Structures are given as structure tokens and as C-alpha cells.
């Protein structure tokens, strides 16, 4: 006995309805696109990239509603915008690996940790005192630490995974530290050392640095230079300068390219290597423009 199959509306019919804002039509189209799955994604993405801008806008709306949007394209758009904000960039990068990422949940956890820090800070407090509070909350109460056992695990480079697993690399733990500090009104800076990453505080007379990979240990410039020498790196004063957000996110992509390559996941390694190239070429065009 032959079973009835639902009739698939032809592409021309869907196209004709795409810009119809009537709630019943939108609901019906959402249901149909959900049913079609990958075919709908291809159909909508093709329109979203087309020359008809009003239809492209509606196609992009359906992609967002269905969570069918292209996270890689969104991150490339962020790179080309030159409007680099650390939290936005880190979350967009995470969406590449987790398209269904609940961004609100990530932000809520950062808000929660910041609220706990504010509750423990007694004013007047020095920047160093506030960093001690952040250390207590992040590394002792919430249990963040460096993933020394599985350092090359690519999940260490995604902010949402670091927040969920409480494990990360020096750079991603530093990002968490910076985002919480920002919420409590503490102006800290990312510092990308050769082969390591720390958080810099330049508010007081003498700068100091926080090693988020080592439970928030405070470091002096001399101590960081000594670490570089131990790693056979000749230190330069510029090594201790703040790192632009652009380079922080590019470095995350570079780490991902290396770690996926080490895991023999060549397609993802190429993807993130391509994003590194996107950062570099965008910067070169802007610098020479």
C-alpha cells in the first residue's frame, strides 16, 4: 500500500511567499523549511547571497529564526567590520563549533560571576585588591583552571566550552577574566606573550600581570621576562604591551588550526587557518587604505 507523501511546495511558490509578513504565512513557511532541513538551508542561503536585497533580508530572517544561519559567514562579517569587541567576537567564534549556542546563558554566567565579585569588593579597593577578589571567585569558587591534562583539546579555545567545563588555555581563561573584570568596572588588558597569555593591569603606578592559567598568580614584568628566557625567547619591552582584540581573536583561530591539525581533523584545521588569513588580509587592506 502506497503511503501519502506530503507535497513539497516548488521553489517558485516558496519564493513568492518569502516576503509575505502575514503571521500565518510565516508560521507555515517556518514549518515547511524545518521539514525540508538541508534543502531549505541551501535554498535560503542562495537567496540570502543574491542580488535581490529585500528577498535576501527575508531569507536571512528565516535562517536566523531556524538557527540555519551560517556562523562562519557571520564571523567573517565580524572580521571585515573592523569593529572588534572581545565578548562579541569570542561568542561568534564559539558559534562556529556550536551553532545552537545559547549566547544568553554564557552572558548570564559571566554576569553571575561579576555580581559575586561586586558583592565581595569593599571600597575603597586597589586594582590589586579587586583582582584578588576575582581570583577567589573564578578559581576557587567556580573552579576555573588550566587544562594541563588535555592542552591541545580544541574545546579549550571556545568561550562557551570554557565556561561550561571550567577548563581552558591561557588565552581563553584570560578572556573570561577580562570579561568579568569589565563587568565590575576594572579596566584590564589582554597581553599576548610569545607562547603564553596573561592579563595586564596598568592602572597603578607599577604594572602587574595576572596569570589566569596559574590560578590568577600575580607576575611582575621581571618574572615574565624570566619565563620567556627560560623558554629560550629573548624578551622585548613590547611583549608586555596590551594586545589588540583583533590579534587576541586571531590567535584563538591560530590555536584552533594547530590543535585540529594535531587531531588529524584537517577540514576544521583548514577552516580556522582560513579565518587567520581573513584577519591578516583584512588588517593589511585597512592599514594600507
C-alpha positions in Angstrom: 0.0 0.0 0.0 1.4 3.3 -1.0 1.6 5.9 1.7 0.7 9.5 1.1 3.7 11.8 1.0 3.5 15.5 1.8 3.6 17.7 -1.3 6.8 19.8 -1.4 6.0 23.3 -2.5 8.1 24.2 -5.5 10.8 26.7 -5.1 8.9 29.3 -7.1 6.0 29.1 -4.7 8.2 29.4 -1.7 10.0 32.4 -3.3 6.7 34.1 -4.0 5.7 33.8 -0.3 9.1 34.7 1.2 8.4 38.4 1.6 4.8 37.9 2.9 4.9 39.1 6.5 1.5 37.7 7.4 1.9 35.7 10.6 0.1 32.6 9.3 2.2 32.6 6.1 5.4 33.0 8.2 4.4 30.2 10.5 3.7 27.9 7.6 6.9 28.7 5.9 8.9 28.1 9.1 7.3 24.7 9.4 8.0 23.8 5.8 11.6 24.9 6.0 12.1 22.9 9.2 10.7 19.8 7.5 13.0 20.3 4.4 16.1 20.7 6.6 19.3 20.8 4.5 17.4 21.6 1.3 15.8 24.6 2.9 19.2 25.8 4.2 20.7 25.7 0.7 17.6 27.4 -0.8 17.6 30.2 1.8 21.4 30.7 1.7 21.3 31.1 -2.1 18.7 33.8 -1.8 20.4 35.5 1.1 23.6 35.8 -1.1 21.6 37.0 -4.2 21.2 40.5 -5.7 17.5 41.0 -4.7 18.2 42.7 -1.3 14.6 42.7 0.0 14.3 38.9 -0.6 17.8 38.4 0.8 16.8 40.2 4.0 13.7 37.9 4.4 15.8 34.8 3.6 18.3 35.8 6.3 15.4 36.3 8.8 14.2 32.7 8.2 17.8 31.4 8.6 18.1 33.2 11.9 14.7 32.1 13.1 15.5 28.5 12.2 19.1 28.7 13.5 20.2 27.9 10.0 22.4 30.9 9.7 26.0 30.4 8.6 28.2 31.0 11.7 31.4 31.0 9.6 30.0 33.8 7.3 28.8 35.7 10.4 32.3 35.5 11.9 33.9 36.6 8.6 31.5 39.6 8.6 32.6 40.4 12.1 36.3 40.3 10.9 35.6 42.6 8.0 33.6 45.0 10.1 36.8 46.1 11.9 34.5 46.7 14.9 36.3 44.3 17.3 34.7 43.8 20.7 36.1 40.9 22.7 32.9 39.3 24.1 31.0 39.5 20.8 34.0 38.1 18.9 34.6 35.2 21.3 30.9 34.2 21.2 30.7 34.4 17.4 33.8 32.2 17.3 32.1 29.7 19.6 29.1 29.6 17.3 31.2 28.1 14.6 31.6 24.9 16.6 28.2 25.2 18.3 25.6 26.8 16.0 22.9 26.2 18.6 24.9 28.1 21.2 22.8 29.8 23.9 24.6 33.1 24.0 22.3 34.4 26.7 23.3 31.6 29.0 27.0 32.4 28.5 26.4 36.1 29.3 24.3 35.2 32.3 27.1 33.2 33.8 29.6 36.0 33.3 27.0 38.4 34.9 26.6 36.0 37.8 30.3 35.8 38.5 30.7 39.5 38.2 27.8 40.0 40.7 29.5 37.7 43.1 32.7 39.7 42.8 30.9 43.0 43.3 29.4 41.6 46.5 32.9 40.8 47.9 34.7 44.0 46.8 34.9 46.5 49.7 35.5 50.1 48.5 37.9 51.8 48.5 39.9 48.9 47.0 43.0 49.0 44.9 43.1 47.3 41.5 45.2 44.5 43.0 42.7 44.0 45.8 39.9 43.7 43.2 42.0 41.2 41.2 42.3 39.1 44.4 38.5 39.0 44.7 38.3 37.9 41.0 40.9 35.2 41.7 38.8 33.9 44.7 35.6 33.8 42.7 36.9 32.5 39.4 39.5 30.0 40.5 38.3 28.9 44.0 34.5 29.3 44.0 33.8 28.5 40.3 36.9 26.2 39.9 38.4 27.5 36.6 41.8 26.2 35.9 44.2 25.5 33.1 43.6 22.3 31.2 47.1 20.9 31.5 46.0 17.3 31.0 44.4 18.0 27.6 46.1 21.2 26.5 45.6 20.7 22.7 41.9 19.8 23.0 40.2 22.3 20.6 37.3 22.8 23.0 39.8 24.8 25.2 39.6 27.6 22.7 35.8 28.1 22.7 34.4 30.5 25.3 31.2 28.6 25.8 33.0 25.4 26.4 35.5 27.0 28.8 32.6 28.5 30.8 30.8 25.1 30.8 33.8 22.9 31.6 35.8 25.4 33.7 38.9 24.4 31.8 40.8 26.3 29.2 44.0 27.7 27.7 45.9 30.7 29.0 44.2 32.9 26.3 40.6 31.7 26.9 40.9 31.8 30.7 42.3 35.3 30.3 39.3 36.2 28.2 36.9 35.0 30.9 38.9 37.1 33.5 38.8 40.2 31.3 35.0 39.9 30.7 34.3 39.5 34.4 36.6 42.4 35.2 34.9 44.6 32.6 31.6 43.9 34.3 32.9 45.1 37.7 34.4 48.3 36.2 38.0 47.1 36.4 40.0 48.1 33.3 42.4 45.3 32.5 44.1 44.4 29.2 44.9 41.3 27.2 48.6 40.6 26.9 49.8 38.1 24.3 53.3 37.0 25.3 55.2 34.6 23.0 53.9 31.1 23.8 51.8 32.4 26.8 49.0 34.8 27.5 48.3 36.9 30.6 46.1 39.8 31.8 47.7 43.1 32.3 46.8 45.8 34.9 48.2 49.3 34.1 46.1 51.3 36.5 48.6 51.5 39.4 52.0 53.2 39.3 53.7 49.9 38.5 52.0 47.5 36.1 51.4 43.9 37.2 50.1 40.9 35.4 47.7 38.1 36.2 48.4 34.5 35.0 44.9 33.1 34.6 46.4 29.7 33.7 48.1 29.6 37.1 45.1 30.3 39.3 45.5 34.1 38.9 49.1 34.3 40.2 50.4 37.9 40.1 53.5 38.4 38.0 55.9 41.3 37.7 57.5 42.3 34.4 60.8 40.8 35.6 59.1 37.5 36.3 57.5 37.3 32.9 60.8 38.2 31.2 62.4 35.4 33.2 59.8 32.9 31.9 60.5 34.0 28.4 64.2 33.5 28.8 63.6 30.0 30.3 61.7 29.2 27.0 64.7 30.5 25.0 62.9 33.6 23.9 64.8 37.0 24.1 62.2 39.3 25.8 61.4 42.7 24.4 59.5 45.5 26.2 56.8 45.3 23.6 56.0 41.8 24.7 54.3 43.3 27.8 52.2 45.8 25.9 48.4 45.3 25.6 47.3 43.1 22.6 44.6 44.4 20.3 41.3 42.5 20.4 41.8 41.7 16.7 45.0 39.8 17.5 43.5 38.0 20.5 40.8 36.5 18.4 43.2 35.8 15.5 45.4 34.0 18.0 42.4 31.9 19.1 41.8 30.9 15.5 45.5 30.1 15.1 45.4 27.8 18.1 42.4 26.1 16.7 44.1 25.5 13.4 47.1 23.9 15.1 45.1 21.8 17.5 42.7 20.5 14.9 45.6 19.7 12.7 47.2 17.7 15.6 43.9 15.8 16.0 44.0 15.0 12.2 40.8 17.0 11.7 42.1 18.6 8.5 38.9 20.2 7.4 38.4 22.1 10.6 42.2 23.0 10.6 41.8 24.5 7.2 38.7 26.4 8.2 40.4 28.1 11.1 43.6 28.7 9.2 41.4 30.4 6.6 40.0 32.7 9.4 43.5 33.6 10.4 44.2 34.6 6.8 40.9 36.6 6.8 42.1 38.6 9.9 45.5 39.2 8.3 44.3 40.2 4.9 41.6 42.5 6.4 44.2 44.2 8.6 46.6 44.7 5.6 43.8 46.2 3.5 42.8 48.6 6.3 46.4 49.5 7.1 47.3 50.3 3.5 44.0 52.0 2.8 
